[in-house]
Amino acid sequence: VAHARADAPRECCGLLGGSPDGRASLRFPIGNDLASPTAYLTNARDLLAASKAVRAAGAEVLAFYHSHPASAPV
């Protein structure tokens, strides 16, 4: 929620990492290259850095999240 509020009015995106049982312990904001309130394009460098950090921590990628500040959640 803090990430979505910080990036408003632009749509935000991020990656959650953690343990195989689904407990998230890592969060990595990923830039929106479109800087749009209704769409996003994941920043490739941020995604690669987040993936490497999850691996380095011995964790797993659990989920990606993104907000819908100005559009329906579809």
PQR file of N, CA, C, O and H, with PARSE charges and radii, in Angstrom:
ATOM      1  N   VAL A   1       0.834  -1.190   0.000 -0.4000 1.5000
ATOM      2  CA  VAL A   1       0.000   0.000   0.000 -0.0000 2.0000
ATOM      3  C   VAL A   1       0.879   1.255   0.000  0.5500 1.7000
ATOM      4  O   VAL A   1       0.587   2.223  -0.701 -0.5500 1.4000
ATOM      5  N   ALA A   2       1.952   1.230   0.788 -0.4000 1.5000
ATOM      6  CA  ALA A   2       2.855   2.383   0.834 -0.0000 2.0000
ATOM      7  C   ALA A   2       3.476   2.646  -0.540  0.5500 1.7000
ATOM      8  O   ALA A   2       3.627   3.798  -0.947 -0.5500 1.4000
ATOM      9  H   ALA A   2       2.190   0.443   1.358  0.4000 1.0000
ATOM     10  N   HIS A   3       3.832   1.579  -1.245 -0.4000 1.5000
ATOM     11  CA  HIS A   3       4.419   1.737  -2.579 -0.0000 2.0000
ATOM     12  C   HIS A   3       3.402   2.372  -3.526  0.5500 1.7000
ATOM     13  O   HIS A   3       3.745   3.291  -4.271 -0.5500 1.4000
ATOM     14  H   HIS A   3       3.710   0.644  -0.914  0.4000 1.0000
ATOM     15  N   ALA A   4       2.177   1.902  -3.508 -0.4000 1.5000
ATOM     16  CA  ALA A   4       1.137   2.451  -4.384 -0.0000 2.0000
ATOM     17  C   ALA A   4       0.891   3.923  -4.074  0.5500 1.7000
ATOM     18  O   ALA A   4       0.729   4.735  -4.986 -0.5500 1.4000
ATOM     19  H   ALA A   4       1.899   1.156  -2.903  0.4000 1.0000
ATOM     20  N   ARG A   5       0.863   4.262  -2.805 -0.4000 1.5000
ATOM     21  CA  ARG A   5       0.651   5.664  -2.426 -0.0000 2.0000
ATOM     22  C   ARG A   5       1.830   6.530  -2.859  0.5500 1.7000
ATOM     23  O   ARG A   5       1.638   7.649  -3.336 -0.5500 1.4000
ATOM     24  H   ARG A   5       0.994   3.603  -2.064  0.4000 1.0000
ATOM     25  N   ALA A   6       3.042   6.018  -2.696 -0.4000 1.5000
ATOM     26  CA  ALA A   6       4.235   6.787  -3.070 -0.0000 2.0000
ATOM     27  C   ALA A   6       4.302   7.043  -4.575  0.5500 1.7000
ATOM     28  O   ALA A   6       4.760   8.104  -4.998 -0.5500 1.4000
ATOM     29  H   ALA A   6       3.197   5.109  -2.309  0.4000 1.0000
ATOM     30  N   ASP A   7       3.852   6.090  -5.383 -0.4000 1.5000
ATOM     31  CA  ASP A   7       3.924   6.228  -6.838 -0.0000 2.0000
ATOM     32  C   ASP A   7       2.694   6.900  -7.443  0.5500 1.7000
ATOM     33  O   ASP A   7       2.708   7.251  -8.623 -0.5500 1.4000
ATOM     34  H   ASP A   7       3.480   5.228  -5.039  0.4000 1.0000
ATOM     35  N   ALA A   8       1.644   7.083  -6.667 -0.4000 1.5000
ATOM     36  CA  ALA A   8       0.421   7.703  -7.182 -0.0000 2.0000
ATOM     37  C   ALA A   8       0.745   9.081  -7.744  0.5500 1.7000
ATOM     38  O   ALA A   8       1.545   9.802  -7.149 -0.5500 1.4000
ATOM     39  H   ALA A   8       1.633   6.798  -5.709  0.4000 1.0000
ATOM     40  N   PRO A   9       0.157   9.467  -8.856 -0.5600 1.5000
ATOM     41  CA  PRO A   9      -0.957   8.815  -9.524  0.2800 2.0000
ATOM     42  C   PRO A   9      -0.554   7.766 -10.558  0.5500 1.7000
ATOM     43  O   PRO A   9      -1.402   7.285 -11.309 -0.5500 1.4000
ATOM     44  N   ARG A  10       0.738   7.404 -10.607 -0.4000 1.5000
ATOM     45  CA  ARG A  10       1.182   6.394 -11.573 -0.0000 2.0000
ATOM     46  C   ARG A  10       0.927   4.987 -11.024  0.5500 1.7000
ATOM     47  O   ARG A  10       0.930   4.771  -9.812 -0.5500 1.4000
ATOM     48  H   ARG A  10       1.427   7.795  -9.997  0.4000 1.0000
ATOM     49  N   GLU A  11       0.709   4.051 -11.922 -0.4000 1.5000
ATOM     50  CA  GLU A  11       0.560   2.651 -11.524 -0.0000 2.0000
ATOM     51  C   GLU A  11       1.922   2.122 -11.081  0.5500 1.7000
ATOM     52  O   GLU A  11       2.935   2.375 -11.733 -0.5500 1.4000
ATOM     53  H   GLU A  11       0.706   4.226 -12.907  0.4000 1.0000
ATOM     54  N   CYS A  12       1.940   1.388  -9.973 -0.4000 1.5000
ATOM     55  CA  CYS A  12       3.192   0.825  -9.471 -0.0000 2.0000
ATOM     56  C   CYS A  12       3.230  -0.679  -9.712  0.5500 1.7000
ATOM     57  O   CYS A  12       2.208  -1.319  -9.960 -0.5500 1.4000
ATOM     58  H   CYS A  12       1.118   1.182  -9.443  0.4000 1.0000
ATOM     59  N   CYS A  13       4.439  -1.220  -9.629 -0.4000 1.5000
ATOM     60  CA  CYS A  13       4.637  -2.648  -9.809 -0.0000 2.0000
ATOM     61  C   CYS A  13       5.771  -3.070  -8.892  0.5500 1.7000
ATOM     62  O   CYS A  13       6.676  -2.284  -8.613 -0.5500 1.4000
ATOM     63  H   CYS A  13       5.269  -0.701  -9.428  0.4000 1.0000
ATOM     64  N   GLY A  14       5.723  -4.294  -8.428 -0.4000 1.5000
ATOM     65  CA  GLY A  14       6.801  -4.800  -7.588 -0.0000 2.0000
ATOM     66  C   GLY A  14       6.812  -6.315  -7.541  0.5500 1.7000
ATOM     67  O   GLY A  14       5.907  -6.984  -8.039 -0.5500 1.4000
ATOM     68  H   GLY A  14       4.988  -4.933  -8.655  0.4000 1.0000
ATOM     69  N   LEU A  15       7.856  -6.831  -6.930 -0.4000 1.5000
ATOM     70  CA  LEU A  15       8.078  -8.276  -6.812 -0.0000 2.0000
ATOM     71  C   LEU A  15       8.166  -8.622  -5.335  0.5500 1.7000
ATOM     72  O   LEU A  15       8.802  -7.907  -4.561 -0.5500 1.4000
ATOM     73  H   LEU A  15       8.592  -6.288  -6.525  0.4000 1.0000
ATOM     74  N   LEU A  16       7.527  -9.718  -4.944 -0.4000 1.5000
ATOM     75  CA  LEU A  16       7.614 -10.234  -3.583 -0.0000 2.0000
ATOM     76  C   LEU A  16       8.391 -11.535  -3.599  0.5500 1.7000
ATOM     77  O   LEU A  16       8.153 -12.401  -4.440 -0.5500 1.4000
ATOM     78  H   LEU A  16       7.011 -10.299  -5.573  0.4000 1.0000
ATOM     79  N   GLY A  17       9.308 -11.666  -2.676 -0.4000 1.5000
ATOM     80  CA  GLY A  17      10.084 -12.890  -2.531 -0.0000 2.0000
ATOM     81  C   GLY A  17       9.951 -13.409  -1.119  0.5500 1.7000
ATOM     82  O   GLY A  17       9.580 -12.675  -0.203 -0.5500 1.4000
ATOM     83  H   GLY A  17       9.501 -10.962  -1.992  0.4000 1.0000
ATOM     84  N   GLY A  18      10.260 -14.687  -0.952 -0.4000 1.5000
ATOM     85  CA  GLY A  18      10.181 -15.257   0.383 -0.0000 2.0000
ATOM     86  C   GLY A  18      10.396 -16.753   0.376  0.5500 1.7000
ATOM     87  O   GLY A  18      11.074 -17.298  -0.494 -0.5500 1.4000
ATOM     88  H   GLY A  18      10.561 -15.283  -1.696  0.4000 1.0000
ATOM     89  N   SER A  19       9.810 -17.403   1.356 -0.4000 1.5000
ATOM     90  CA  SER A  19      10.020 -18.831   1.567 -0.0000 2.0000
ATOM     91  C   SER A  19       9.034 -19.668   0.750  0.5500 1.7000
ATOM     92  O   SER A  19       7.993 -19.167   0.324 -0.5500 1.4000
ATOM     93  H   SER A  19       9.258 -16.960   2.063  0.4000 1.0000
ATOM     94  N   PRO A  20       9.366 -20.950   0.532 -0.5600 1.5000
ATOM     95  CA  PRO A  20       8.503 -21.827  -0.264  0.2800 2.0000
ATOM     96  C   PRO A  20       7.092 -21.998   0.312  0.5500 1.7000
ATOM     97  O   PRO A  20       6.173 -22.375  -0.415 -0.5500 1.4000
ATOM     98  N   ASP A  21       6.911 -21.727   1.609 -0.4000 1.5000
ATOM     99  CA  ASP A  21       5.574 -21.856   2.188 -0.0000 2.0000
ATOM    100  C   ASP A  21       4.696 -20.639   1.899  0.5500 1.7000
ATOM    101  O   ASP A  21       3.558 -20.566   2.365 -0.5500 1.4000
ATOM    102  H   ASP A  21       7.658 -21.421   2.200  0.4000 1.0000
ATOM    103  N   GLY A  22       5.223 -19.686   1.131 -0.4000 1.5000
ATOM    104  CA  GLY A  22       4.436 -18.539   0.717 -0.0000 2.0000
ATOM    105  C   GLY A  22       4.536 -17.326   1.609  0.5500 1.7000
ATOM    106  O   GLY A  22       3.792 -16.364   1.416 -0.5500 1.4000
ATOM    107  H   GLY A  22       6.147 -19.745   0.752  0.4000 1.0000
ATOM    108  N   ARG A  23       5.422 -17.336   2.571 -0.4000 1.5000
ATOM    109  CA  ARG A  23       5.594 -16.181   3.453 -0.0000 2.0000
ATOM    110  C   ARG A  23       6.528 -15.162   2.795  0.5500 1.7000
ATOM    111  O   ARG A  23       7.712 -15.422   2.581 -0.5500 1.4000
ATOM    112  H   ARG A  23       6.026 -18.117   2.729  0.4000 1.0000
ATOM    113  N   ALA A  24       5.965 -14.008   2.486 -0.4000 1.5000
ATOM    114  CA  ALA A  24       6.750 -12.954   1.847 -0.0000 2.0000
ATOM    115  C   ALA A  24       7.612 -12.242   2.885  0.5500 1.7000
ATOM    116  O   ALA A  24       7.122 -11.817   3.931 -0.5500 1.4000
ATOM    117  H   ALA A  24       5.003 -13.796   2.661  0.4000 1.0000
ATOM    118  N   SER A  25       8.885 -12.121   2.583 -0.4000 1.5000
ATOM    119  CA  SER A  25       9.802 -11.418   3.480 -0.0000 2.0000
ATOM    120  C   SER A  25      10.637 -10.373   2.731  0.5500 1.7000
ATOM    121  O   SER A  25      11.380  -9.607   3.345 -0.5500 1.4000
ATOM    122  H   SER A  25       9.283 -12.466   1.733  0.4000 1.0000
ATOM    123  N   LEU A  26      10.510 -10.351   1.423 -0.4000 1.5000
ATOM    124  CA  LEU A  26      11.269  -9.417   0.585 -0.0000 2.0000
ATOM    125  C   LEU A  26      10.322  -8.691  -0.352  0.5500 1.7000
ATOM    126  O   LEU A  26       9.402  -9.291  -0.908 -0.5500 1.4000
ATOM    127  H   LEU A  26       9.907 -10.973   0.924  0.4000 1.0000
ATOM    128  N   ARG A  27      10.553  -7.388  -0.525 -0.4000 1.5000
ATOM    129  CA  ARG A  27       9.734  -6.609  -1.469 -0.0000 2.0000
ATOM    130  C   ARG A  27      10.663  -5.733  -2.287  0.5500 1.7000
ATOM    131  O   ARG A  27      11.539  -5.058  -1.745 -0.5500 1.4000
ATOM    132  H   ARG A  27      11.300  -6.901  -0.073  0.4000 1.0000
ATOM    133  N   PHE A  28      10.464  -5.749  -3.587 -0.4000 1.5000
ATOM    134  CA  PHE A  28      11.290  -4.972  -4.500 -0.0000 2.0000
ATOM    135  C   PHE A  28      10.400  -4.155  -5.425  0.5500 1.7000
ATOM    136  O   PHE A  28       9.769  -4.720  -6.319 -0.5500 1.4000
ATOM    137  H   PHE A  28       9.752  -6.297  -4.027  0.4000 1.0000
ATOM    138  N   PRO A  29      10.330  -2.840  -5.237 -0.5600 1.5000
ATOM    139  CA  PRO A  29       9.610  -2.010  -6.195  0.2800 2.0000
ATOM    140  C   PRO A  29      10.294  -2.097  -7.560  0.5500 1.7000
ATOM    141  O   PRO A  29      11.521  -2.121  -7.648 -0.5500 1.4000
ATOM    142  N   ILE A  30       9.500  -2.142  -8.603 -0.4000 1.5000
ATOM    143  CA  ILE A  30      10.024  -2.210  -9.967 -0.0000 2.0000
ATOM    144  C   ILE A  30       9.429  -1.038 -10.742  0.5500 1.7000
ATOM    145  O   ILE A  30       8.215  -0.838 -10.764 -0.5500 1.4000
ATOM    146  H   ILE A  30       8.503  -2.122  -8.531  0.4000 1.0000
ATOM    147  N   GLY A  31      10.301  -0.279 -11.367 -0.4000 1.5000
ATOM    148  CA  GLY A  31       9.855   0.925 -12.069 -0.0000 2.0000
ATOM    149  C   GLY A  31       8.875   0.662 -13.190  0.5500 1.7000
ATOM    150  O   GLY A  31       8.913  -0.375 -13.852 -0.5500 1.4000
ATOM    151  H   GLY A  31      11.288  -0.441 -11.349  0.4000 1.0000
ATOM    152  N   ASN A  32       7.994   1.629 -13.385 -0.4000 1.5000
ATOM    153  CA  ASN A  32       7.023   1.600 -14.475 -0.0000 2.0000
ATOM    154  C   ASN A  32       7.555   2.509 -15.578  0.5500 1.7000
ATOM    155  O   ASN A  32       7.482   3.733 -15.471 -0.5500 1.4000
ATOM    156  H   ASN A  32       7.963   2.472 -12.847  0.4000 1.0000
ATOM    157  N   ASP A  33       8.085   1.913 -16.627 -0.4000 1.5000
ATOM    158  CA  ASP A  33       8.674   2.695 -17.710 -0.0000 2.0000
ATOM    159  C   ASP A  33       7.651   3.541 -18.472  0.5500 1.7000
ATOM    160  O   ASP A  33       8.031   4.468 -19.187 -0.5500 1.4000
ATOM    161  H   ASP A  33       8.144   0.919 -16.715  0.4000 1.0000
ATOM    162  N   LEU A  34       6.370   3.236 -18.329 -0.4000 1.5000
ATOM    163  CA  LEU A  34       5.344   4.051 -18.987 -0.0000 2.0000
ATOM    164  C   LEU A  34       4.956   5.263 -18.148  0.5500 1.7000
ATOM    165  O   LEU A  34       4.399   6.225 -18.677 -0.5500 1.4000
ATOM    166  H   LEU A  34       6.061   2.483 -17.748  0.4000 1.0000
ATOM    167  N   ALA A  35       5.242   5.232 -16.848 -0.4000 1.5000
ATOM    168  CA  ALA A  35       4.865   6.328 -15.938 -0.0000 2.0000
ATOM    169  C   ALA A  35       3.417   6.754 -16.174  0.5500 1.7000
ATOM    170  O   ALA A  35       3.119   7.942 -16.303 -0.5500 1.4000
ATOM    171  H   ALA A  35       5.694   4.451 -16.417  0.4000 1.0000
ATOM    172  N   SER A  36       2.535   5.776 -16.228 -0.4000 1.5000
ATOM    173  CA  SER A  36       1.127   5.984 -16.572 -0.0000 2.0000
ATOM    174  C   SER A  36       0.223   5.637 -15.385  0.5500 1.7000
ATOM    175  O   SER A  36       0.569   4.774 -14.579 -0.5500 1.4000
ATOM    176  H   SER A  36       2.777   4.811 -16.123  0.4000 1.0000
ATOM    177  N   PRO A  37      -0.926   6.298 -15.273 -0.5600 1.5000
ATOM    178  CA  PRO A  37      -1.888   5.932 -14.241  0.2800 2.0000
ATOM    179  C   PRO A  37      -2.771   4.740 -14.629  0.5500 1.7000
ATOM    180  O   PRO A  37      -3.520   4.227 -13.798 -0.5500 1.4000
ATOM    181  N   THR A  38      -2.683   4.300 -15.889 -0.4000 1.5000
ATOM    182  CA  THR A  38      -3.569   3.224 -16.331 -0.0000 2.0000
ATOM    183  C   THR A  38      -2.853   2.010 -16.920  0.5500 1.7000
ATOM    184  O   THR A  38      -3.505   1.034 -17.291 -0.5500 1.4000
ATOM    185  H   THR A  38      -2.074   4.717 -16.564  0.4000 1.0000
ATOM    186  N   ALA A  39      -1.529   2.053 -17.010 -0.4000 1.5000
ATOM    187  CA  ALA A  39      -0.794   0.934 -17.607 -0.0000 2.0000
ATOM    188  C   ALA A  39       0.623   0.927 -17.065  0.5500 1.7000
ATOM    189  O   ALA A  39       1.101   1.923 -16.522 -0.5500 1.4000
ATOM    190  H   ALA A  39      -0.999   2.846 -16.709  0.4000 1.0000
ATOM    191  N   TYR A  40       1.293  -0.217 -17.222 -0.4000 1.5000
ATOM    192  CA  TYR A  40       2.703  -0.252 -16.833 -0.0000 2.0000
ATOM    193  C   TYR A  40       3.496  -1.131 -17.769  0.5500 1.7000
ATOM    194  O   TYR A  40       2.985  -2.062 -18.392 -0.5500 1.4000
ATOM    195  H   TYR A  40       0.904  -1.026 -17.663  0.4000 1.0000
ATOM    196  N   LEU A  41       4.767  -0.794 -17.838 -0.4000 1.5000
ATOM    197  CA  LEU A  41       5.755  -1.585 -18.550 -0.0000 2.0000
ATOM    198  C   LEU A  41       6.891  -1.781 -17.563  0.5500 1.7000
ATOM    199  O   LEU A  41       7.555  -0.822 -17.167 -0.5500 1.4000
ATOM    200  H   LEU A  41       5.183  -0.038 -17.331  0.4000 1.0000
ATOM    201  N   THR A  42       7.110  -3.020 -17.171 -0.4000 1.5000
ATOM    202  CA  THR A  42       8.109  -3.335 -16.159 -0.0000 2.0000
ATOM    203  C   THR A  42       9.497  -2.926 -16.617  0.5500 1.7000
ATOM    204  O   THR A  42       9.911  -3.260 -17.726 -0.5500 1.4000
ATOM    205  H   THR A  42       6.571  -3.798 -17.492  0.4000 1.0000
ATOM    206  N   ASN A  43      10.218  -2.203 -15.769 -0.4000 1.5000
ATOM    207  CA  ASN A  43      11.583  -1.817 -16.062 -0.0000 2.0000
ATOM    208  C   ASN A  43      12.461  -3.068 -15.997  0.5500 1.7000
ATOM    209  O   ASN A  43      12.544  -3.718 -14.955 -0.5500 1.4000
ATOM    210  H   ASN A  43       9.881  -1.931 -14.867  0.4000 1.0000
ATOM    211  N   ALA A  44      13.104  -3.397 -17.088 -0.4000 1.5000
ATOM    212  CA  ALA A  44      13.868  -4.643 -17.202 -0.0000 2.0000
ATOM    213  C   ALA A  44      15.039  -4.701 -16.221  0.5500 1.7000
ATOM    214  O   ALA A  44      15.312  -5.755 -15.648 -0.5500 1.4000
ATOM    215  H   ALA A  44      13.037  -2.869 -17.935  0.4000 1.0000
ATOM    216  N   ARG A  45      15.722  -3.596 -16.028 -0.4000 1.5000
ATOM    217  CA  ARG A  45      16.874  -3.594 -15.105 -0.0000 2.0000
ATOM    218  C   ARG A  45      16.428  -3.801 -13.669  0.5500 1.7000
ATOM    219  O   ARG A  45      17.074  -4.531 -12.916 -0.5500 1.4000
ATOM    220  H   ARG A  45      15.501  -2.739 -16.494  0.4000 1.0000
ATOM    221  N   ASP A  46      15.323  -3.161 -13.280 -0.4000 1.5000
ATOM    222  CA  ASP A  46      14.791  -3.358 -11.934 -0.0000 2.0000
ATOM    223  C   ASP A  46      14.375  -4.809 -11.729  0.5500 1.7000
ATOM    224  O   ASP A  46      14.628  -5.388 -10.672 -0.5500 1.4000
ATOM    225  H   ASP A  46      14.799  -2.568 -13.891  0.4000 1.0000
ATOM    226  N   LEU A  47      13.737  -5.398 -12.738 -0.4000 1.5000
ATOM    227  CA  LEU A  47      13.292  -6.786 -12.642 -0.0000 2.0000
ATOM    228  C   LEU A  47      14.483  -7.727 -12.494  0.5500 1.7000
ATOM    229  O   LEU A  47      14.450  -8.640 -11.670 -0.5500 1.4000
ATOM    230  H   LEU A  47      13.531  -4.928 -13.596  0.4000 1.0000
ATOM    231  N   LEU A  48      15.529  -7.514 -13.283 -0.4000 1.5000
ATOM    232  CA  LEU A  48      16.718  -8.354 -13.198 -0.0000 2.0000
ATOM    233  C   LEU A  48      17.381  -8.210 -11.828  0.5500 1.7000
ATOM    234  O   LEU A  48      17.771  -9.208 -11.222 -0.5500 1.4000
ATOM    235  H   LEU A  48      15.555  -6.772 -13.952  0.4000 1.0000
ATOM    236  N   ALA A  49      17.512  -6.981 -11.338 -0.4000 1.5000
ATOM    237  CA  ALA A  49      18.133  -6.754 -10.027 -0.0000 2.0000
ATOM    238  C   ALA A  49      17.326  -7.411  -8.916  0.5500 1.7000
ATOM    239  O   ALA A  49      17.900  -8.003  -8.002 -0.5500 1.4000
ATOM    240  H   ALA A  49      17.195  -6.170 -11.830  0.4000 1.0000
ATOM    241  N   ALA A  50      16.006  -7.312  -8.985 -0.4000 1.5000
ATOM    242  CA  ALA A  50      15.154  -7.931  -7.973 -0.0000 2.0000
ATOM    243  C   ALA A  50      15.280  -9.451  -8.016  0.5500 1.7000
ATOM    244  O   ALA A  50      15.358 -10.097  -6.970 -0.5500 1.4000
ATOM    245  H   ALA A  50      15.540  -6.831  -9.728  0.4000 1.0000
ATOM    246  N   SER A  51      15.299 -10.017  -9.199 -0.4000 1.5000
ATOM    247  CA  SER A  51      15.433 -11.468  -9.346 -0.0000 2.0000
ATOM    248  C   SER A  51      16.758 -11.955  -8.776  0.5500 1.7000
ATOM    249  O   SER A  51      16.807 -12.981  -8.098 -0.5500 1.4000
ATOM    250  H   SER A  51      15.236  -9.493 -10.048  0.4000 1.0000
ATOM    251  N   LYS A  52      17.829 -11.223  -9.050 -0.4000 1.5000
ATOM    252  CA  LYS A  52      19.143 -11.586  -8.519 -0.0000 2.0000
ATOM    253  C   LYS A  52      19.175 -11.475  -6.998  0.5500 1.7000
ATOM    254  O   LYS A  52      19.767 -12.319  -6.326 -0.5500 1.4000
ATOM    255  H   LYS A  52      17.789 -10.390  -9.602  0.4000 1.0000
ATOM    256  N   ALA A  53      18.544 -10.441  -6.457 -0.4000 1.5000
ATOM    257  CA  ALA A  53      18.528 -10.253  -5.003 -0.0000 2.0000
ATOM    258  C   ALA A  53      17.745 -11.366  -4.306  0.5500 1.7000
ATOM    259  O   ALA A  53      18.137 -11.829  -3.235 -0.5500 1.4000
ATOM    260  H   ALA A  53      18.064  -9.755  -7.003  0.4000 1.0000
ATOM    261  N   VAL A  54      16.655 -11.786  -4.909 -0.4000 1.5000
ATOM    262  CA  VAL A  54      15.881 -12.899  -4.339 -0.0000 2.0000
ATOM    263  C   VAL A  54      16.740 -14.161  -4.326  0.5500 1.7000
ATOM    264  O   VAL A  54      16.800 -14.867  -3.319 -0.5500 1.4000
ATOM    265  H   VAL A  54      16.337 -11.409  -5.779  0.4000 1.0000
ATOM    266  N   ARG A  55      17.394 -14.437  -5.432 -0.4000 1.5000
ATOM    267  CA  ARG A  55      18.261 -15.620  -5.527 -0.0000 2.0000
ATOM    268  C   ARG A  55      19.396 -15.541  -4.512  0.5500 1.7000
ATOM    269  O   ARG A  55      19.699 -16.531  -3.846 -0.5500 1.4000
ATOM    270  H   ARG A  55      17.345 -13.863  -6.250  0.4000 1.0000
ATOM    271  N   ALA A  56      20.026 -14.373  -4.386 -0.4000 1.5000
ATOM    272  CA  ALA A  56      21.140 -14.193  -3.451 -0.0000 2.0000
ATOM    273  C   ALA A  56      20.703 -14.384  -2.006  0.5500 1.7000
ATOM    274  O   ALA A  56      21.503 -14.796  -1.166 -0.5500 1.4000
ATOM    275  H   ALA A  56      19.780 -13.569  -4.927  0.4000 1.0000
ATOM    276  N   ALA A  57      19.454 -14.092  -1.712 -0.4000 1.5000
ATOM    277  CA  ALA A  57      18.924 -14.255  -0.361 -0.0000 2.0000
ATOM    278  C   ALA A  57      18.495 -15.695  -0.086  0.5500 1.7000
ATOM    279  O   ALA A  57      18.082 -16.021   1.027 -0.5500 1.4000
ATOM    280  H   ALA A  57      18.804 -13.758  -2.395  0.4000 1.0000
ATOM    281  N   GLY A  58      18.592 -16.557  -1.100 -0.4000 1.5000
ATOM    282  CA  GLY A  58      18.158 -17.944  -0.929 -0.0000 2.0000
ATOM    283  C   GLY A  58      16.649 -18.076  -0.862  0.5500 1.7000
ATOM    284  O   GLY A  58      16.124 -19.039  -0.302 -0.5500 1.4000
ATOM    285  H   GLY A  58      18.927 -16.292  -2.004  0.4000 1.0000
ATOM    286  N   ALA A  59      15.960 -17.109  -1.430 -0.4000 1.5000
ATOM    287  CA  ALA A  59      14.500 -17.088  -1.396 -0.0000 2.0000
ATOM    288  C   ALA A  59      13.938 -17.448  -2.773  0.5500 1.7000
ATOM    289  O   ALA A  59      14.678 -17.751  -3.709 -0.5500 1.4000
ATOM    290  H   ALA A  59      16.387 -16.327  -1.885  0.4000 1.0000
ATOM    291  N   GLU A  60      12.615 -17.405  -2.865 -0.4000 1.5000
ATOM    292  CA  GLU A  60      11.915 -17.685  -4.120 -0.0000 2.0000
ATOM    293  C   GLU A  60      11.068 -16.486  -4.505  0.5500 1.7000
ATOM    294  O   GLU A  60      10.606 -15.745  -3.638 -0.5500 1.4000
ATOM    295  H   GLU A  60      12.014 -17.159  -2.105  0.4000 1.0000
ATOM    296  N   VAL A  61      10.861 -16.290  -5.800 -0.4000 1.5000
ATOM    297  CA  VAL A  61       9.902 -15.288  -6.261 -0.0000 2.0000
ATOM    298  C   VAL A  61       8.520 -15.832  -5.948  0.5500 1.7000
ATOM    299  O   VAL A  61       8.167 -16.932  -6.373 -0.5500 1.4000
ATOM    300  H   VAL A  61      11.237 -16.892  -6.505  0.4000 1.0000
ATOM    301  N   LEU A  62       7.736 -15.056  -5.199 -0.4000 1.5000
ATOM    302  CA  LEU A  62       6.396 -15.504  -4.809 -0.0000 2.0000
ATOM    303  C   LEU A  62       5.295 -14.861  -5.633  0.5500 1.7000
ATOM    304  O   LEU A  62       4.317 -15.518  -5.991 -0.5500 1.4000
ATOM    305  H   LEU A  62       8.023 -14.162  -4.854  0.4000 1.0000
ATOM    306  N   ALA A  63       5.452 -13.575  -5.936 -0.4000 1.5000
ATOM    307  CA  ALA A  63       4.368 -12.876  -6.633 -0.0000 2.0000
ATOM    308  C   ALA A  63       4.855 -11.555  -7.190  0.5500 1.7000
ATOM    309  O   ALA A  63       5.870 -11.007  -6.760 -0.5500 1.4000
ATOM    310  H   ALA A  63       6.246 -13.041  -5.645  0.4000 1.0000
ATOM    311  N   PHE A  64       4.108 -11.065  -8.150 -0.4000 1.5000
ATOM    312  CA  PHE A  64       4.263  -9.709  -8.644 -0.0000 2.0000
ATOM    313  C   PHE A  64       2.998  -8.966  -8.266  0.5500 1.7000
ATOM    314  O   PHE A  64       1.918  -9.558  -8.241 -0.5500 1.4000
ATOM    315  H   PHE A  64       3.283 -11.511  -8.499  0.4000 1.0000
ATOM    316  N   TYR A  65       3.110  -7.694  -7.973 -0.4000 1.5000
ATOM    317  CA  TYR A  65       1.929  -6.900  -7.655 -0.0000 2.0000
ATOM    318  C   TYR A  65       1.950  -5.628  -8.487  0.5500 1.7000
ATOM    319  O   TYR A  65       3.002  -5.182  -8.947 -0.5500 1.4000
ATOM    320  H   TYR A  65       3.987  -7.214  -7.993  0.4000 1.0000
ATOM    321  N   HIS A  66       0.778  -5.059  -8.669 -0.4000 1.5000
ATOM    322  CA  HIS A  66       0.677  -3.738  -9.292 -0.0000 2.0000
ATOM    323  C   HIS A  66      -0.627  -3.098  -8.869  0.5500 1.7000
ATOM    324  O   HIS A  66      -1.582  -3.776  -8.490 -0.5500 1.4000
ATOM    325  H   HIS A  66      -0.076  -5.421  -8.295  0.4000 1.0000
ATOM    326  N   SER A  67      -0.649  -1.790  -8.942 -0.4000 1.5000
ATOM    327  CA  SER A  67      -1.816  -1.038  -8.480 -0.0000 2.0000
ATOM    328  C   SER A  67      -2.714  -0.665  -9.656  0.5500 1.7000
ATOM    329  O   SER A  67      -2.348  -0.832 -10.820 -0.5500 1.4000
ATOM    330  H   SER A  67       0.126  -1.239  -9.250  0.4000 1.0000
ATOM    331  N   HIS A  68      -3.875  -0.167  -9.330 -0.4000 1.5000
ATOM    332  CA  HIS A  68      -4.831   0.334 -10.323 -0.0000 2.0000
ATOM    333  C   HIS A  68      -5.346   1.694  -9.830  0.5500 1.7000
ATOM    334  O   HIS A  68      -6.508   1.797  -9.439 -0.5500 1.4000
ATOM    335  H   HIS A  68      -4.173  -0.031  -8.385  0.4000 1.0000
ATOM    336  N   PRO A  69      -4.514   2.729  -9.842 -0.5600 1.5000
ATOM    337  CA  PRO A  69      -4.939   3.998  -9.264  0.2800 2.0000
ATOM    338  C   PRO A  69      -6.023   4.736 -10.062  0.5500 1.7000
ATOM    339  O   PRO A  69      -6.734   5.578  -9.513 -0.5500 1.4000
ATOM    340  N   ALA A  70      -6.146   4.421 -11.355 -0.4000 1.5000
ATOM    341  CA  ALA A  70      -7.095   5.158 -12.177 -0.0000 2.0000
ATOM    342  C   ALA A  70      -7.871   4.262 -13.137  0.5500 1.7000
ATOM    343  O   ALA A  70      -8.450   4.746 -14.110 -0.5500 1.4000
ATOM    344  H   ALA A  70      -5.568   3.738 -11.802  0.4000 1.0000
ATOM    345  N   SER A  71      -7.884   2.964 -12.870 -0.4000 1.5000
ATOM    346  CA  SER A  71      -8.615   2.058 -13.760 -0.0000 2.0000
ATOM    347  C   SER A  71      -9.157   0.877 -12.975  0.5500 1.7000
ATOM    348  O   SER A  71      -8.733   0.609 -11.851 -0.5500 1.4000
ATOM    349  H   SER A  71      -7.413   2.570 -12.080  0.4000 1.0000
ATOM    350  N   ALA A  72     -10.088   0.188 -13.576 -0.4000 1.5000
ATOM    351  CA  ALA A  72     -10.661  -0.998 -12.940 -0.0000 2.0000
ATOM    352  C   ALA A  72      -9.616  -2.105 -12.877  0.5500 1.7000
ATOM    353  O   ALA A  72      -8.745  -2.179 -13.744 -0.5500 1.4000
ATOM    354  H   ALA A  72     -10.434   0.405 -14.489  0.4000 1.0000
ATOM    355  N   PRO A  73      -9.687  -2.965 -11.866 -0.5600 1.5000
ATOM    356  CA  PRO A  73      -8.704  -4.054 -11.730  0.2800 2.0000
ATOM    357  C   PRO A  73      -8.983  -5.199 -12.693  0.5500 1.7000
ATOM    358  O   PRO A  73      -9.447  -6.264 -12.286 -0.5500 1.4000
ATOM    359  N   VAL A  74      -8.698  -4.973 -13.968 -0.4000 1.5000
ATOM    360  CA  VAL A  74      -8.899  -6.002 -15.002 -0.0000 2.0000
ATOM    361  C   VAL A  74      -7.607  -6.274 -15.725  0.5500 1.7000
ATOM    362  O   VAL A  74      -7.570  -7.108 -16.630 -0.5500 1.4000
ATOM    363  H   VAL A  74      -8.321  -4.108 -14.298  0.4000 1.0000
TER
END
